[in-house]
């Protein structure tokens, strides 16, 4: 269990950092926010992988994915965050 948590944090940091590098523009996100972005991206990637490939049906549709799926999911989550954040920002 502890190994899963540590691996989620490390993969989350790597995937979140790569997603922040891939998405243009400035993101005001802390290191903890980057880790959370990567972890959320991992679950988004796992969900998309389940929908597309129908693998791991016994585990359910809410599962962590590998590093590539985590990066793709983190980019999607960051783009959604930027779109929602721009609506609520005062100009």
Helices and strands as residue ranges (DSSP letters): H 2-22, H 31-53, H 67-88
